[in-house]
Amino acid sequence: MDARVDSEVEEAVSKTISRAALEKELRSSVVKSLSRYIDVGKGTTSVPIHESLRVGDVILTRERGRRGGKNPVRIAQSLAGYEDGFATWTHAALYVGDLHIIESIGGFLRELRKAPHTPWRSGVHLRPLTKYSSTHDLRVLRYESPDFDTERRRIAAYAFLEYSIGKRKYDHARVRNLAKSVAWREPDKAGTKHSTKVICSEFVAEAFAIGGGLLAEMYNDLLEKGVPIYPATLAKCDRFREVPVSYYTLER
């Protein structure tokens, strides 16, 4: 059931690059967006090398440091029986190109204070991957099937439509209840309406299942049983292989 490491991809490496050189590789508007979460003075200068990634890749994150162990999603995943190798991955997003992701996020006040560019409205958003690359560990998963090459852009298109039209919010109550080991979508406690609220990993799985027709059996089965689709669920899914990612370090 484990997502396996791609043996054909070289181990992750880090290279130093100037902002001017980065702008030659990517459009200036892309670099401007990435720079919202880059602070050379504070050392947050890690930028994934875009050639390592493909549209439709799944990005899992886990916060570095002591605070990551208190994450409610990690607690919920541990309670659900996931081993530490999977339970530590607490967020999932979909890579849509140009070092940007679409994700369902909480929009917490703590994030807003740390990064003024963080959207206050919770839910599905488009954000630069540099939001996480300097402060979180990243794990990149790629769906292993010839169908992925033909469907990955449809998966991304579904995510873009949800971002621009759907405007679903993040399901805060759902996460709190999961951390307390409360039954998923229990009406008198969670009150969740999946059509208007969604957590990160279920949004990614939905994009694969509905947008691209991939993972549909797993998605529909867990949905019918009322079993949560966690980031750890994706981390453990044997339909994915892990792809090492290389990084640029932006010069001071």
Phi, psi and chi 1 to 4 in degrees:
 res  aa     phi    psi   chi1   chi2   chi3   chi4
   1 MET       -  -10.6  -71.3  -67.6  -67.8      -
   2 ASP   -78.5  140.2  -57.7    4.3      -      -
   3 ALA   -67.7  129.3      -      -      -      -
   4 ARG   -97.9  158.9   65.1  178.7 -177.8   82.9
   5 VAL   -80.2  136.3  176.5      -      -      -
   6 ASP   -76.0  110.3 -177.2    3.5      -      -
   7 SER   -73.5  -13.3   59.9      -      -      -
   8 GLU   -87.5   -8.6  -63.1  179.4   -3.2      -
   9 VAL  -100.6  136.0  179.1      -      -      -
  10 GLU   -65.0  156.8  -65.0 -179.1    0.2      -
  11 GLU   -61.5  151.8  -69.2  -61.9  -42.4      -
  12 ALA   -61.9  137.9      -      -      -      -
  13 VAL  -132.3  166.3  -63.8      -      -      -
  14 SER  -124.4  134.5 -179.6      -      -      -
  15 LYS  -126.3  149.3  -56.1  176.2 -178.0  178.5
  16 THR   -92.1  140.2  -58.8      -      -      -
  17 ILE  -146.2  148.6 -167.6  171.5      -      -
  18 SER   -88.0  161.7   66.5      -      -      -
  19 ARG   -62.5  -39.2 -177.5 -174.2  175.8  104.8
  20 ALA   -61.5  -41.7      -      -      -      -
  21 ALA   -67.6  -36.9      -      -      -      -
  22 LEU   -64.8  -37.0 -172.6   61.5      -      -
  23 GLU   -69.0  -24.1  -72.5 -176.5  -13.7      -
  24 LYS   -73.0  -31.2  -73.0 -177.1  178.8  179.7
  25 GLU   -80.4  -34.8  -71.2 -157.2   11.7      -
  26 LEU  -124.4  158.8  -59.9  165.6      -      -
  27 ARG   -62.9  149.5  -62.9 -172.7  -56.4  -84.6
  28 SER   -61.0  -33.0   58.9      -      -      -
  29 SER   -67.1  -33.7   58.6      -      -      -
  30 VAL   -67.8  -45.7  172.1      -      -      -
  31 VAL   -63.8  -36.0  176.0      -      -      -
  32 LYS   -61.5  -42.0 -178.5  178.8  179.6 -179.8
  33 SER   -66.0  -44.7  176.7      -      -      -
  34 LEU   -60.6  -34.6  -61.1  176.1      -      -
  35 SER   -68.4  -14.7  -63.0      -      -      -
  36 ARG   -59.2  -26.7  -70.2 -174.1  -67.4  163.6
  37 TYR  -117.1   20.6  -65.8   99.7      -      -
  38 ILE  -113.2  125.2  -64.9  174.9      -      -
  39 ASP  -133.8   97.9 -171.0  -27.2      -      -
  40 VAL   -59.1  -37.5  174.2      -      -      -
  41 GLY   -63.2  -31.4      -      -      -      -
  42 LYS   -96.5   -0.6  -66.7 -177.3  178.8  179.3
  43 GLY    84.6    4.3      -      -      -      -
  44 THR   -86.2   81.5   52.6      -      -      -
  45 THR  -126.1   12.6   60.1      -      -      -
  46 SER   -85.2  122.0 -177.4      -      -      -
  47 VAL  -124.8  117.7 -179.3      -      -      -
  48 PRO   -59.5  142.5  -23.9   34.7      -      -
  49 ILE   -79.3  121.4  -62.5  176.4      -      -
  50 HIS   -65.4  -24.7   64.8   91.7      -      -
  51 GLU   -64.6  -17.7  -74.1   92.4  -12.3      -
  52 SER   -74.1  -16.9  -55.3      -      -      -
  53 LEU  -116.2  156.6  -56.1  167.2      -      -
  54 ARG  -133.0  145.2  -63.7  176.9   67.0 -173.3
  55 VAL   -53.6  131.5  170.9      -      -      -
  56 GLY    99.4   -7.6      -      -      -      -
  57 ASP   -66.1  148.9  -76.8  -15.6      -      -
  58 VAL   -95.9  130.1  175.3      -      -      -
  59 ILE  -108.6  118.1  -51.0  -67.7      -      -
  60 LEU  -103.1  144.7  -57.9 -179.1      -      -
  61 THR  -131.6  154.5   75.2      -      -      -
  62 ARG  -144.5  135.3   62.4 -177.1  176.1 -163.2
  63 GLU   -72.3  137.3 -169.6  172.1    2.6      -
  64 ARG   -80.4  154.4  -63.0  175.1 -168.4  146.2
  65 GLY    94.2 -177.1      -      -      -      -
  66 ARG   -67.7  -32.6  -63.7  174.9   59.6 -174.1
  67 ARG   -62.5  -29.0 -171.3  175.4 -175.6   87.7
  68 GLY   -59.4  -28.8      -      -      -      -
  69 GLY   -71.4  -16.6      -      -      -      -
  70 LYS   -96.6    2.9  -60.8  179.2 -179.4  179.4
  71 ASN   -60.6  128.7 -172.3  -65.5      -      -
  72 PRO   -62.4  -30.0   19.4  -31.9      -      -
  73 VAL   -68.7  -40.7  176.2      -      -      -
  74 ARG   -61.5  -42.3  178.0  172.4 -179.5  172.1
  75 ILE   -61.0  -45.8  -65.2  170.5      -      -
  76 ALA   -61.8  -41.4      -      -      -      -
  77 GLN   -67.6  -36.3  -67.4  179.5  152.7      -
  78 SER   -66.3  -42.2  -65.1      -      -      -
  79 LEU   -63.6  -30.3  -70.3  171.8      -      -
  80 ALA   -79.0   -4.3      -      -      -      -
  81 GLY   100.0    7.0      -      -      -      -
  82 TYR   -77.1  136.7  -73.1   97.6      -      -
  83 GLU   -69.3  161.6  -56.6   90.9  -22.4      -
  84 ASP   -56.3  -32.8  -78.5  -12.7      -      -
  85 GLY   -61.5  -20.7      -      -      -      -
  86 PHE  -110.9  -37.9  -55.0  113.6      -      -
  87 ALA   -66.1  -23.0      -      -      -      -
  88 THR   -72.5  -18.7   55.7      -      -      -
  89 TRP   -83.9  111.9  -60.3  100.7      -      -
  90 THR  -112.9    1.0   56.4      -      -      -
  91 HIS  -146.9  147.9 -177.0   59.9      -      -
  92 ALA  -133.5  142.2      -      -      -      -
  93 ALA  -144.6  165.9      -      -      -      -
  94 LEU  -111.7  126.6 -175.4   70.0      -      -
  95 TYR   -79.1  129.1 -176.9   71.3      -      -
  96 VAL  -120.6    9.1  -67.0      -      -      -
  97 GLY   108.9  160.6      -      -      -      -
  98 ASP    51.7   39.3  -76.4  -17.8      -      -
  99 LEU    56.8   36.3  -66.3 -179.1      -      -
 100 HIS  -124.7  152.0  -79.1   68.3      -      -
 101 ILE  -128.4  156.9   54.9  175.7      -      -
 102 ILE  -114.6  132.4  -66.2 -178.7      -      -
 103 GLU  -148.9  159.9   58.3 -179.7  -13.8      -
 104 SER  -102.6  118.3 -177.8      -      -      -
 105 ILE  -124.8  164.4   57.5  171.8      -      -
 106 GLY   -83.6  -28.0      -      -      -      -
 107 GLY    66.7   42.8      -      -      -      -
 108 PHE   -74.6  153.6  -63.8  106.8      -      -
 109 LEU   -61.0  -35.7 -176.9   59.2      -      -
 110 ARG   -59.6  -41.7  178.9  173.6   67.4   88.7
 111 GLU   -67.3  -38.2  -87.0 -157.0   -1.1      -
 112 LEU   -63.5  -38.3 -170.5   65.7      -      -
 113 ARG   -68.4  -37.1  -72.7  171.2  176.8  163.3
 114 LYS   -75.0  -34.7  -72.2  167.8   56.8  178.9
 115 ALA  -140.2  101.6      -      -      -      -
 116 PRO   -57.4  -20.0  -22.5   33.3      -      -
 117 HIS   -81.8   -5.1  -57.6  -72.9      -      -
 118 THR   -66.5  128.8  -63.0      -      -      -
 119 PRO   -67.1  137.2   23.5  -32.5      -      -
 120 TRP   -75.0  -36.0  176.0 -116.7      -      -
 121 ARG   -69.2  125.6  179.7 -173.6   64.9   80.9
 122 SER   -74.3  165.4   75.0      -      -      -
 123 GLY   119.6 -152.3      -      -      -      -
 124 VAL   -82.2  125.2  178.9      -      -      -
 125 HIS  -139.8  156.6  -72.9  -83.5      -      -
 126 LEU  -100.1  125.5  172.0   69.8      -      -
 127 ARG  -144.2  156.2  -67.0 -150.5  -70.0 -177.0
 128 PRO   -71.5  145.5   24.3  -32.9      -      -
 129 LEU   -66.7  -19.2 -170.6   50.6      -      -
 130 THR   -65.6  -11.6   46.3      -      -      -
 131 LYS   -57.6  -31.5  165.6   65.4  179.6   72.4
 132 TYR  -113.0  -23.7  -61.1  104.2      -      -
 133 SER   -65.8  -21.9   56.9      -      -      -
 134 SER   -97.0  -19.0  -68.5      -      -      -
 135 THR  -117.5  -10.4   57.0      -      -      -
 136 HIS  -128.6  152.8  -69.4   63.1      -      -
 137 ASP   -77.4  140.6  -65.6  -37.0      -      -
 138 LEU  -113.6  141.4  -56.7 -176.3      -      -
 139 ARG  -128.5  122.3 -174.3  178.1 -174.1 -175.9
 140 VAL  -103.7  126.2  178.4      -      -      -
 141 LEU  -116.0  134.9  -56.8  179.0      -      -
 142 ARG  -121.4  129.0 -173.8  166.1  -63.4  158.2
 143 TYR   -64.0  130.9 -166.8   84.9      -      -
 144 GLU  -100.5   91.1 -169.9  172.0   35.1      -
 145 SER  -172.0  145.6  168.0      -      -      -
 146 PRO   -57.7  -26.8  -24.7   34.9      -      -
 147 ASP   -64.3  -24.9  -66.1  -25.6      -      -
 148 PHE   -62.4  -38.4  178.8   67.4      -      -
 149 ASP   -62.4  -33.5  -72.6  -28.4      -      -
 150 THR   -89.4  -23.5   57.6      -      -      -
 151 GLU  -104.9  -12.8  -60.0  -62.3  -22.9      -
 152 ARG   -63.1  -34.6   60.6 -167.5 -178.9   93.1
 153 ARG   -74.0  -28.4  -62.8 -166.1 -178.1  -81.7
 154 ARG   -69.3  -35.8  -66.8 -178.0 -176.5  178.7
 155 ILE   -61.6  -46.2  -66.5  167.9      -      -
 156 ALA   -65.2  -38.8      -      -      -      -
 157 ALA   -63.4  -39.5      -      -      -      -
 158 TYR   -60.4  -43.7  179.9   90.9      -      -
 159 ALA   -63.6  -41.0      -      -      -      -
 160 PHE   -62.6  -40.4  -91.8  112.0      -      -
 161 LEU   -64.9  -40.5  -75.9  173.5      -      -
 162 GLU   -64.1  -37.8  -80.5  -64.8  -48.6      -
 163 TYR   -66.9  -43.3  157.4   65.4      -      -
 164 SER   -88.4  -26.6   59.4      -      -      -
 165 ILE  -118.2  -44.5  -61.1  175.0      -      -
 166 GLY   -63.5  -46.3      -      -      -      -
 167 LYS    55.7   36.0  -58.8  -61.8 -176.2 -175.5
 168 ARG   -70.6  149.1  -84.2 -173.7  -67.9  176.7
 169 LYS   -91.9  165.9  -64.5 -179.0  179.3  179.7
 170 TYR   -79.0  142.2 -173.5   80.2      -      -
 171 ASP   -90.8   81.4 -160.5  -17.8      -      -
 172 HIS   -61.2  -44.1  -69.8   98.5      -      -
 173 ALA   -61.4  -35.8      -      -      -      -
 174 ARG   -61.7  -44.9  173.2   79.2  179.3  -68.9
 175 VAL   -65.9  -42.8  172.0      -      -      -
 176 ARG   -60.8  -43.0  -72.0 -165.6  -62.7  -91.6
 177 ASN   -71.0  -34.7  -71.5  -26.5      -      -
 178 LEU   -62.9  -40.5  -74.0  175.5      -      -
 179 ALA   -66.3  -23.7      -      -      -      -
 180 LYS   -94.7    7.9  -64.1  174.8 -176.5  177.2
 181 SER    61.7   37.3 -162.5      -      -      -
 182 VAL   -85.5  143.7  175.1      -      -      -
 183 ALA   -56.2  138.4      -      -      -      -
 184 TRP   -62.5  129.2 -174.7   45.4      -      -
 185 ARG    58.2   34.1  -63.4 -178.7 -167.2  163.2
 186 GLU   -67.4  117.3 -165.6  169.4    8.1      -
 187 PRO   -56.9  -39.7  -24.5   34.0      -      -
 188 ASP   -80.6   -7.5   60.2  -26.0      -      -
 189 LYS  -120.0  -46.3  -65.7 -177.4  179.1  179.3
 190 ALA   -87.8  -42.8      -      -      -      -
 191 GLY    62.6   27.6      -      -      -      -
 192 THR   -78.7  137.0  -65.3      -      -      -
 193 LYS  -116.8  107.2  -68.2 -176.0  177.8  179.7
 194 HIS   -64.1  -22.1 -162.9   56.9      -      -
 195 SER   -73.6  -17.8   60.8      -      -      -
 196 THR  -118.9  -13.7   58.5      -      -      -
 197 LYS  -138.3  147.6  -62.9  179.5 -178.6 -179.7
 198 VAL  -157.6  142.7   65.7      -      -      -
 199 ILE   -91.7  168.7   63.1  172.9      -      -
 200 CYS   -58.5  -52.0   63.0      -      -      -
 201 SER   -71.0  -31.4   42.7      -      -      -
 202 GLU   -72.8  -30.3  -71.6  175.4  -10.0      -
 203 PHE   -64.7  -43.7  172.6   71.1      -      -
 204 VAL   -64.0  -46.8  170.8      -      -      -
 205 ALA   -62.4  -37.4      -      -      -      -
 206 GLU   -64.3  -41.4  178.0 -176.0  -51.5      -
 207 ALA   -61.3  -39.8      -      -      -      -
 208 PHE   -66.6  -46.4  -91.5   80.8      -      -
 209 ALA   -73.1  -46.0      -      -      -      -
 210 ILE   -89.9  -41.5  -61.1  177.2      -      -
 211 GLY   -73.4  -39.8      -      -      -      -
 212 GLY  -118.8   -3.4      -      -      -      -
 213 GLY    70.7   17.0      -      -      -      -
 214 LEU  -107.5  149.2  -52.9  178.5      -      -
 215 LEU    62.1   13.9  -64.8 -178.7      -      -
 216 ALA   -62.9  -39.9      -      -      -      -
 217 GLU   -64.0  -46.8 -175.7  175.8  -10.0      -
 218 MET   -63.6  -45.3 -179.4 -166.3   80.9      -
 219 TYR   -60.7  -49.4  176.0   78.4      -      -
 220 ASN   -68.1  -36.8  -68.3  -33.4      -      -
 221 ASP   -64.6  -47.8 -179.0   57.6      -      -
 222 LEU   -68.8  -36.2  -65.4 -179.5      -      -
 223 LEU   -62.9  -43.8 -159.0   68.7      -      -
 224 GLU   -65.5  -37.5 -176.3  177.3  -20.9      -
 225 LYS   -80.9  -11.1  -66.6  177.1  179.7  177.1
 226 GLY    75.1   24.7      -      -      -      -
 227 VAL   -93.2  130.9  175.8      -      -      -
 228 PRO   -64.6  146.3  -18.3   30.0      -      -
 229 ILE  -100.8  103.0  -60.4  173.9      -      -
 230 TYR   -89.6  165.4  -63.6  100.0      -      -
 231 PRO   -54.6  -37.2  -28.8   36.3      -      -
 232 ALA   -64.2  -29.8      -      -      -      -
 233 THR   -62.0  -42.7  -51.6      -      -      -
 234 LEU   -70.8  -39.0  -59.5  175.2      -      -
 235 ALA   -61.3  -32.5      -      -      -      -
 236 LYS   -93.7   -9.6 -164.0  170.0 -176.6  177.5
 237 CYS   -68.2  126.7  179.0      -      -      -
 238 ASP   -78.9    2.8   60.7    2.1      -      -
 239 ARG   -82.1   -8.1  -59.0  -50.5  -58.6  -91.2
 240 PHE  -110.4  150.9  -68.2  103.1      -      -
 241 ARG  -119.3  146.6   56.1 -177.0  167.9   89.8
 242 GLU   -83.1  135.4 -176.3  175.4   -6.2      -
 243 VAL  -115.6  114.3 -178.6      -      -      -
 244 PRO   -60.6  144.6  -23.7   34.4      -      -
 245 VAL  -118.7  135.2 -179.9      -      -      -
 246 SER   -95.9  159.0  -60.8      -      -      -
 247 TYR  -131.4  148.3  -65.4   83.7      -      -
 248 TYR   -94.5  143.8  -75.0  130.7      -      -
 249 THR  -108.0  118.7  -61.4      -      -      -
 250 LEU   -70.1  131.3 -158.1   62.7      -      -
 251 GLU   -65.1  145.7  -71.1  179.7  -14.6      -
 252 ARG   -74.6      -  -68.2 -178.3  178.4  -85.7
